[in-house]
Amino acid sequence: MTGAAIDLHGIGRVHDDETRVVALDGVDLSIPVGRFVSVIGPSGCGKSTLLRIVAGLEEPDAGTVTVCGTTPAQAAEEKRLGLVPQQPALLPWLTVLGNVSLPAKVNRRHNREPLPDMRELLRRAGLGDAMHQRPAQLSGGMRQRVAIVRAFGLQPDVLLLDEPFSALDEFTREAQQQELLDLWEERGATVLFVTHSILEAVRLSDTVVVMAPRPGRIVDIVDIDLPRPRTQELIRSPEFHGYELTLRERLRDAFEQDGHEVAS
């Protein structure tokens, strides 16, 4: 597949409750194949809504969305799209191996060939000793890792992740970030990653999309021109911190335009 993996044009979404919140307004975004793109912004700016629209879990009220040149629903049916939610959503009665193998057993007609060796993929993610355990026996970080392996096991063209590391401590979060990058570089996919963390966005991404609320909209797109791998030495470098400062300023500008103050 070449060209854009995800195309959003004029996306609007209104949560039609008593307050009638405009979750997204006029969102345009095109993500080339193979890019790792993060979306940052404060709560209420529509990050998760945007991800759910790309995943086909919500319909936009305005605009068009294509994933791999087709509708999100068709891309999901053909297993071209993988989703890692904030909570791993593992089946408690299945082992780790059973959980990661289940998607390939559903809708076999659209299996991507050749199917990956899930045992090897679990070993690759540091879960070889846990593959016969059940989710209740795992730590939070391990359960999230299982969810990521499950998504990669579909061999998706597009992988969507909604703040998958937000509940983890800092040390575990850094380890999970590296494992995600290792799998992405090895298996290949276009990634759309939602996060609140500026540091996480800079460490992981080729491009960072900055959003602001009321209404939810894109206010800037920043390319991260840093070499990979993003080592600890690089993370401590002035170049890395320069991108952090740039993104923080973009968020501050968006809030000030919206009549709000941003804390330092």
Secondary structure in CASP SS format (residue, H / E / C, confidence):
PFRMAT SS
TARGET T0000
AUTHOR 0000-0000-0000
METHOD secondary structure of the structure
MODEL  1
M C 1.00
T C 1.00
G C 1.00
A E 1.00
A E 1.00
I E 1.00
D E 1.00
L E 1.00
H E 1.00
G E 1.00
I E 1.00
G E 1.00
R E 1.00
V E 1.00
H E 1.00
D C 1.00
D C 1.00
E C 1.00
T C 1.00
R C 1.00
V E 1.00
V E 1.00
A E 1.00
L E 1.00
D E 1.00
G E 1.00
V E 1.00
D E 1.00
L E 1.00
S E 1.00
I E 1.00
P E 1.00
V C 1.00
G C 1.00
R C 1.00
F E 1.00
V E 1.00
S E 1.00
V E 1.00
I E 1.00
G C 1.00
P C 1.00
S C 1.00
G C 1.00
C C 1.00
G C 1.00
K H 1.00
S H 1.00
T H 1.00
L H 1.00
L H 1.00
R H 1.00
I H 1.00
V H 1.00
A H 1.00
G C 1.00
L C 1.00
E C 1.00
E C 1.00
P C 1.00
D C 1.00
A E 1.00
G E 1.00
T E 1.00
V E 1.00
T E 1.00
V E 1.00
C C 1.00
G C 1.00
T E 1.00
T C 1.00
P H 1.00
A H 1.00
Q H 1.00
A H 1.00
A H 1.00
E H 1.00
E C 1.00
K C 1.00
R C 1.00
L E 1.00
G E 1.00
L E 1.00
V E 1.00
P C 1.00
Q C 1.00
Q C 1.00
P C 1.00
A C 1.00
L C 1.00
L C 1.00
P C 1.00
W C 1.00
L C 1.00
T C 1.00
V H 1.00
L H 1.00
G H 1.00
N H 1.00
V H 1.00
S H 1.00
L H 1.00
P H 1.00
A H 1.00
K H 1.00
V C 1.00
N C 1.00
R H 1.00
R H 1.00
H H 1.00
N C 1.00
R C 1.00
E C 1.00
P C 1.00
L C 1.00
P C 1.00
D C 1.00
M H 1.00
R H 1.00
E H 1.00
L H 1.00
L H 1.00
R H 1.00
R H 1.00
A C 1.00
G C 1.00
L C 1.00
G H 1.00
D H 1.00
A H 1.00
M C 1.00
H C 1.00
Q C 1.00
R C 1.00
P H 1.00
A H 1.00
Q H 1.00
L C 1.00
S C 1.00
G H 1.00
G H 1.00
M H 1.00
R H 1.00
Q H 1.00
R H 1.00
V H 1.00
A H 1.00
I H 1.00
V H 1.00
R H 1.00
A H 1.00
F H 1.00
G H 1.00
L C 1.00
Q C 1.00
P C 1.00
D C 1.00
V E 1.00
L E 1.00
L E 1.00
L E 1.00
D E 1.00
E C 1.00
P C 1.00
F C 1.00
S C 1.00
A C 1.00
L C 1.00
D C 1.00
E H 1.00
F H 1.00
T H 1.00
R H 1.00
E H 1.00
A H 1.00
Q H 1.00
Q H 1.00
Q H 1.00
E H 1.00
L H 1.00
L H 1.00
D H 1.00
L H 1.00
W H 1.00
E H 1.00
E H 1.00
R H 1.00
G C 1.00
A C 1.00
T E 1.00
V E 1.00
L E 1.00
F E 1.00
V E 1.00
T C 1.00
H C 1.00
S C 1.00
I H 1.00
L H 1.00
E H 1.00
A H 1.00
V H 1.00
R H 1.00
L H 1.00
S C 1.00
D C 1.00
T E 1.00
V E 1.00
V E 1.00
V E 1.00
M E 1.00
A E 1.00
P C 1.00
R C 1.00
P C 1.00
G C 1.00
R E 1.00
I E 1.00
V E 1.00
D E 1.00
I E 1.00
V E 1.00
D E 1.00
I C 1.00
D C 1.00
L C 1.00
P C 1.00
R C 1.00
P C 1.00
R C 1.00
T C 1.00
Q H 1.00
E H 1.00
L H 1.00
I H 1.00
R C 1.00
S C 1.00
P H 1.00
E H 1.00
F H 1.00
H H 1.00
G H 1.00
Y H 1.00
E H 1.00
L H 1.00
T H 1.00
L H 1.00
R H 1.00
E H 1.00
R H 1.00
L H 1.00
R H 1.00
D H 1.00
A H 1.00
F H 1.00
E H 1.00
Q H 1.00
D C 1.00
G C 1.00
H C 1.00
E C 1.00
V C 1.00
A C 1.00
S C 1.00
END
